[in-house]
Structures are given as C-alpha cells and as structure tokens.
Amino acid sequence: MIPKGTILAIGGAEDKGGDLTPEIKDWNDQFEHFEILRELLPGKRKRGRIEIVTTASEVPGQVRPMYKKAFGEIGYNDVGFIHIKNKNEARDKEFIERIAGCRSVLFSGGDQLKASTILGGTPFSEALADRYVHDKDFVVAGTSAGAMMLPRVMICGGGLQEALIDTDLKLAAGLGLLEGCIVDTHFIKRGRFSRLAHAVMINPGQLGIGLGEDTSLVIKKGGMEAVCKGSGMVVIIDGKDIGQTNISDVEEGMPVFAENLKIHLLVEHCRFSLSERKFFDPAIPPSKRK
C-alpha cells in the first residue's frame, strides 16, 4: 500500500531563528525564514498539534525551549514534547494516544541507534506507522539523527575515513517508515559522502539520500514525489548500475572501490522521484524558477 502521509527528512541545523552558523545565516537570508519547519503544518493550515520526540537527545531540556520559541514565531502554538526513555514507556497508552491525536511528529537529533532501539517494534512505532500509511494530512519528520532513523536500513556509526574501508561502516535497523532509502545528515558539512556511498554499495537496492544542513526532502506517496526545501543541497547516490567493485571480496581493513555510482544533486524546489530514481521533467517548475 502506498502511504498517504508525508515524510520530512531534515539534514540538521535547520533555521530555528537566530541559531544558524554565520556561513549558513548569510546564505539563508536569501530564502524563506523557517521554511523547513513550516512543513510540519504545511500550506495555510496553522492549527493542529505537533509532537516533538526527544528520545534520541541526551539534553531534551535544551531542545524544548528552542523549538517552542521557533514554532511560536511561526504561529504554531500547540506543541508537545515526548521523551521516551525505555521500551516500557514506548508501550504507554498516553504516548500512543498523543500520536493518534496530533497532526505532525518531529524526531529530534541526538543518537539514532539509541532512539531506534528504544522505539523500534513497539506500539508507539506501530501507531506512528499506521498514521503515516493511512492519514493524508499526517507528517512524520526527523532532523539529523531523527531523519537517519526513518528508513529500514540506518547508518549508526563509522565510515568517516577518507577512503572507504571494508569494516569501518556500522549499519542497524531503523524505524522502516521510508522504504528503499538510506539517509545521512549534515552531509556536506561533515564530509559524509564516503560512508553513504559505502552503505549504498552494500545495499545497492537502496538509494542514498545525503541531506545538507538547513535542507530537507519533503517525501510524498511513499517516495513517488520528493521536493528539496531549504538553503543547502541534497545528494542522491544510486548504486543500481554499479559495475566493477571489490565490495564482496575485499580483504578486511582494505579500501573499497566501485564503478558507475550515479550521483544526483538537488537544490531548492528540485523534484525527484525516489521510486523511479530520476528527476521530474522539468526538475524545477517554471513558477519556482528565479
């Protein structure tokens, strides 16, 4: 079944009002203020509850005032915070009912393995998936680690060396909401091309989505439609046509190579079909061109 809801995958460091790094702020001034966070209640609709899940964060107390202030400036005043600390709490009826009653859920940054281990396979994650599949007005979003945990295959560590080293990458199971993709965040700033490419080489059926900071991908119809939003870049890595590679027989600790990795670069307003692995034609509608 094609999901009716929307996924908002954010690369981290999104515009929350006054907290951007100087280099991003100077460039971001050319874009709509709070553009990415507005996608939690898209269009002209400002009514509806947003639940922010801070399970991945080690400092949830610092996350709350930051997002409360940002959403308040936008005009989104019905914002709640859920900090689930263990599997038992992920079965709590109160939290499940809050998912059933909200319009949007945002997973904060932090430790994606911690959050996915606590939430995965629980009534909480099942309620979330049910809303995403059946409710066309529901938005499930994640920023930084929160975005990385949305797919079924999740990067949870390693892969940060200049070369792709056989045993360096660490993968785990995510929440499984976003099918057919592996997500990495802070992609340009932290030099994560090699680890996402490595993850795709190991899982060539999956598309790699590298999200730059203050950048997001708005994904609808289970990946049939995806639109880039924000001031940065989204890098798509497609390993479907890989030719020569030593990924299957490389010696332990040695570098990996590959032929014919396909790369797509998306910027503001670019439209891409994740399911068909190609741009819409035209990639940017004439009405959005500057």
C-alpha atoms as one frame of an Amber mdcrd trajectory, in Angstrom:
protein
   0.000   0.000   0.000   1.292   3.451  -0.929   1.495   5.605   2.226  -0.850
   8.586   2.234   1.184  10.665   4.687   4.279  12.813   4.246   7.859  12.306
   5.407  10.004  15.371   6.095  13.683  14.388   6.292  15.876  17.268   7.546
  19.664  17.411   7.361  20.081  19.158  10.721  20.869  22.758  11.695  17.572
  23.899  10.182  16.545  27.534  10.563  15.012  27.827  14.046  15.531  31.573
  14.329  18.882  33.052  15.297  20.743  29.775  15.874  22.285  29.300  12.429
  26.030  29.270  11.902  27.292  32.548  10.346  28.015  30.973   6.959  24.554
  29.365   6.734  22.826  32.514   8.057  24.340  34.760   5.365  23.168  32.403
   2.640  19.832  31.590   4.324  18.804  35.255   4.236  18.012  34.668   0.554
  15.431  32.003   1.476  12.105  31.933   3.311  12.505  32.212   7.083  11.520
  28.979   8.919  10.856  27.391   5.515  11.580  23.840   6.655   9.765  23.917
   9.994   6.671  25.329   8.281   6.332  21.949   6.534   5.187  20.411   9.839
   1.826  22.125   9.231   2.029  22.854   5.502   0.021  25.281   3.447  -2.198
  27.807   5.197  -3.100  25.396   7.984  -1.656  26.546  11.318  -3.955  24.531
  13.523  -3.043  21.073  14.738  -0.753  19.649  17.372   2.944  18.977  16.765
   4.593  16.345  18.971   8.385  16.519  19.235  10.000  13.204  20.219  13.317
  13.813  22.010  14.247  10.180  22.709  17.487  10.498  20.698  18.641  13.544
  22.663  20.868  13.491  25.743  19.698  17.026  26.613  15.922  17.111  25.999
  15.609  20.061  28.368  17.641  22.179  25.937  15.651  21.050  22.906  12.259
  22.105  24.271  12.639  25.897  24.634  14.448  26.141  21.303  11.639  24.501
  19.323   8.891  26.064  21.449  10.239  29.513  20.572  10.722  28.730  16.870
   7.252  27.263  16.373   5.736  30.110  18.385   7.279  32.637  15.996   5.753
  30.783  13.052   2.362  30.746  14.769   2.284  27.032  15.634   1.345  27.218
  19.301   0.103  23.700  20.008   3.431  21.901  20.559   4.088  18.966  22.866
   7.222  17.028  23.815   7.581  13.287  24.278  10.730  11.873  25.853  10.516
   8.083  25.909  13.389   6.642  27.931  12.851   2.880  27.551  10.809   0.141
  25.886   8.188   0.094  28.629   7.446   3.785  28.139   7.081   3.131  24.382
   4.059   0.993  25.308   2.442   3.748  27.388  -1.124   4.396  26.229  -0.773
   8.126  26.833   2.051   8.445  24.294   0.210   6.271  21.770  -2.942   8.378
  22.137  -0.898  11.534  21.627   0.387  10.143  18.320  -3.182   9.324  17.333
  -4.316  12.885  18.097  -1.568  15.046  16.587  -1.053  16.338  13.052   2.739
  16.040  12.956   5.600  14.283  14.728   9.199  15.536  14.720  12.083  13.341
  15.884  14.919  15.457  17.284  18.631  14.943  16.748  20.966  13.022  19.030
  21.767   9.301  18.922  19.801   7.452  16.232  20.773   3.987  17.484  19.547
   4.797  20.991  16.208   6.096  19.692  15.585   3.325  17.161  16.472   0.640
  19.722  14.008   2.072  22.244  11.183   2.801  19.806  11.543   0.079  17.187
   8.964  -2.723  17.242   6.842  -1.074  19.939   3.177   0.013  19.994   4.449
   3.601  19.738   6.221   2.978  16.416   3.288   0.885  15.184   0.872   3.745
  15.900   3.200   6.117  14.075   3.385   3.844  11.033  -0.394   3.433  10.974
  -0.924   7.200  10.888   1.716   7.626   8.177   0.211   4.941   5.959  -3.464
   5.909   6.302  -3.678   9.675   7.009  -3.028  12.051   4.091  -2.695  15.033
   6.461  -0.109  13.395   8.737   3.551  14.482   8.652   6.350  12.474  10.246
   9.613  14.405  10.338  13.123  13.888  11.613  16.127  16.155  11.864  19.738
  14.968  11.958  19.701  11.616  13.832  15.908  11.795  13.746  15.998  11.708
   9.930  18.584   8.934   9.782  16.345   6.576  11.772  13.299   6.899   9.473
  14.357   4.261   6.859  14.576   0.498   7.372  18.380   0.497   6.906  20.140
   3.029   9.153  23.735   4.251   9.411  24.665   4.219  13.082  28.387   4.934
  13.039  31.790   4.751  11.386  32.556   5.432   7.748  34.322   8.731   8.362
  37.734   7.961   6.867  38.829   9.499   3.578  38.842   6.054   1.905  36.012
   3.518   2.120  37.353   0.845   4.483  35.666  -2.568   4.494  34.971  -2.950
   8.225  34.573   0.722   9.100  30.854   1.268   8.429  28.193   0.400  11.014
  24.574  -0.237   9.984  21.484  -1.116  12.008  17.699  -1.289  11.658  15.751
   1.974  11.638  12.002   2.508  12.034  11.202   1.341   8.496   8.892   4.209
   7.543  10.889   5.316   4.490  11.328   2.315   2.201  14.145   1.900  -0.317
  16.430   4.607   1.079  19.346   5.170   3.444  19.638   8.675   4.915  22.714
  10.577   6.089  22.672  14.113   7.510  24.988  17.109   7.991  26.167  15.623
   4.726  28.340  18.338   3.198  29.492  19.998   6.428  30.815  16.769   7.978
  32.166  15.154   4.809  29.946  12.068   4.842  29.935  11.203   1.138  32.178
   8.156   1.527  30.109   6.499   4.241  26.792   6.945   2.426  28.370   5.656
  -0.797  29.674   2.664   1.152  26.223   1.989   2.630  24.689   2.061  -0.866
  27.381  -0.276  -2.227  26.499  -2.794   0.482  22.774  -2.252  -0.177  22.580
  -1.410  -3.928  18.803  -1.692  -3.929  18.632   1.321  -1.615  19.014   4.955
  -2.694  21.368   7.052  -0.589  19.972  10.434   0.491  22.613  12.873   1.739
  20.965  15.892   3.370  22.880  19.131   3.763  22.335  21.376   6.771  19.261
  23.659   6.720  17.984  21.412   3.921  15.167  18.891   3.712  13.403  16.475
   1.422   9.588  16.508   1.509   8.568  12.979   0.505   5.032  12.064  -0.562
   3.298   8.938  -1.919   5.918   6.646  -0.437   8.713   8.222  -2.466   6.979
   8.785  -5.782   7.338  12.530  -5.183  10.133  14.293  -3.290  10.873  18.029
  -3.212  14.028  19.704  -1.910  13.490  22.583   0.529  15.973  24.865   2.258
  19.223  26.673   1.606  21.529  23.709   1.002  21.850  20.630  -1.182  20.520
  17.079  -1.240  22.813  14.451  -2.790  21.218  11.266  -4.140  23.519   8.245
  -4.580  22.223   5.444  -6.820  24.129   2.141  -6.847  21.768   0.207  -9.114
  24.204   0.251 -12.070  27.420  -0.466 -10.171  29.961  -2.190 -12.418  33.363
  -3.238 -11.187  33.750  -3.290  -7.407  35.592  -5.244  -4.739  32.816  -4.816
  -2.152  32.074  -8.548  -1.933  35.648  -9.863  -1.644  37.791  -7.034  -0.265
  40.254  -8.041   2.424  39.423  -6.895   5.942  40.601  -3.351   6.625  41.338
  -2.574   2.966  39.736   0.203   0.850  36.701  -0.346  -1.355  36.198   0.863
  -4.933  33.240   0.974  -7.304  32.415   1.845 -10.895  29.285   3.626 -12.134
  27.867   5.056  -8.931  25.281   7.576 -10.121  25.014  10.947  -8.352  22.141
  13.457  -8.452  22.309  16.940  -6.916  19.086  18.600  -5.738  18.632  22.223
  -4.688  15.640  24.322  -3.610  12.415  23.297  -5.434  14.001  20.351  -7.307
  11.524  17.492  -7.723  12.740  13.896  -7.715  11.023  10.501  -7.794  12.742
   8.176  -5.324  10.744   5.205  -6.597  11.706   5.832 -10.242  15.214   7.122
  -9.373  15.013  10.184 -11.595  14.129  13.876 -11.725  10.726  15.101 -12.740
  10.749  16.869 -16.097  11.240  19.738 -15.575  13.125  19.283 -12.306  12.088
  22.767 -11.121   8.632  24.011 -12.171   8.746  27.262 -14.172   6.737  29.005
 -11.439   9.557  28.325  -8.920  12.454  29.499 -11.068  14.123  32.761 -10.123
